[in-house]
């Protein structure tokens, strides 16, 4: 997922190269709406030893991936983690981030291997981390790749040589349309979302690259971060003239403004099969369900060790939500897992 200024707010969002920027299981009962379950229990996932960690994705088995920072304000001490059965484990001895996980437990992200070198995307499965390589551009500089999303088939999307990237079974390629700059999300039908070089969100589907525009002024920035099996895409769009952004839900050619919690900004980061959306608004994590944006702090079971849920990055088809919050004891920014109470 990096500090992005007006483009993307929040600690540890997805970075561009060289710049730190503000960045199914199939159930017999079908997809479950998170909100229909009422309150959530909250689990502090801990850290690998520091005080700052963030969870970016969760699969339908409840396995969580993210990044844990060992030293405050030092990104070179970020390490990718997987959290399963109550245990957080580092995926690499080199710095990096884990950004996506699929239903089979395959994990993607990127590491700086060795430290000081440009990052390379990885695929982690069965206890083994594989460097997926990088494509060299026209410059003489070292090649890099950043991996952000992975679908059930193991197709990975991200960026290499300043172009959106797709990787599958040892083969890395860029889009045939050079206008695609970042690929952030992919669904199980291989529809991809991300950002164009024109600073607009895109959907790539059926060999067609579509600029999905913005909520208001076409000169504003928009980014799409995730897409579900129904083709619903979410992200954020800059708003005309007021230097802020609103979360959007895009479906069937229409971009819908999801609003904000308290009149400021919002960013949508994840969406599940039921169409529930999670993200951040005005400094709080939110759930968007049936046309209503809800502060997730109001849905947490009382009496927890939680001060505030700051941002939500992922939601699975069982309604479990992951992100980053502030806990009281020990204090600090730590990854959370919300689980609907049955």
C-alpha positions, 0 to 999 in steps of 0.5 A: 500500500507510503505517504502521498500528500493530496494523492493518497493520505496515510502512513505506509501507502504504496510508494513510487520508485525513488519517491515516498508518496501519499499512496473466495472461498465459496460458501454455501450461504453465498457472500456475507455482508460485513455490516449485517453481522452487527458489531466486530471483535478487534484483534491487535495483530502486533508487530515484528518488534517495532511500534508501527505496522499495517495490515493490507490484505486478508483472504477468506481463511483470515490470513493477513499480510502487511508490513511491520516497521522496526524503527520509526521514520525509517522505511528501510526497516520495513519488513513484509509479514504474514499473520496466521493462527495468532502468529506474525511471521516475517516473509523475508530478511530483507526490507519490503512490503507484503501487499496482497494474498489470494484464496490459496494463500499465495502472497505478493509484495516486494523486497529490496534485495539486497538492501539499497538495491531497487525493489523486486516483486515477489511471490511467496508460497509454501514457505518459499519467497520467489523473486519475480524479476523486473523488466529493464527500461530504456535507461541504464539504471537498475531494473525494478518491479513493485507487486501490489495485487494477486488473484486466485489464479496467481496472476500478479499486477504492479509496476515495472519500468514506469508501466503497469505490469502483469506477471504469471507463472514466470512471465512478466509483461507490461500492458500493450497500452503504455498509458497504464502507469500503475496496476493496483488490483485484479479480480479472478476474471483478470480485470485490472484497475490502477492509474494512467499516466494521465493521472486518471483511474482505469479499468482494463477488461476484455483487452480494453483499457478504459479511462473511467474519469473523475467525479467532477473536474476531468483535470483532477486526479483519480486512482482505482485500487481494487475490483471485485468479481462483479466488476465494481471498482473503488478508489478515490477522485480529486474534487473540483477546486477544494484540494481534497478527494472523495472515495468512489464506487465505479460500476457499469460506466458510472462513478459514484461519490461515496461521500465522507464521514465528517465533510473532509476527505475519503479514500476507498481501498478495498471491496468484497464480493458483496459490494461492501467497501472499506477505506479511510475518511477524515482520519477514521477507518470506514465501512460503506454498506447500502449507501451509508458510510459508517465509522468503524469505531462505532461498530467495535465491541465495547471494552477493547484496548482500542483508541481509534481505527485509523484506516482500513485497507482490505475486506474479505468475503466473510466481512473480516476487515484489516488495516491500521489502528491506534491501541492503548497498551502497548501504545502505537500504530498497529495492524488490526483484524476486525471479525463480525460477531456471529 
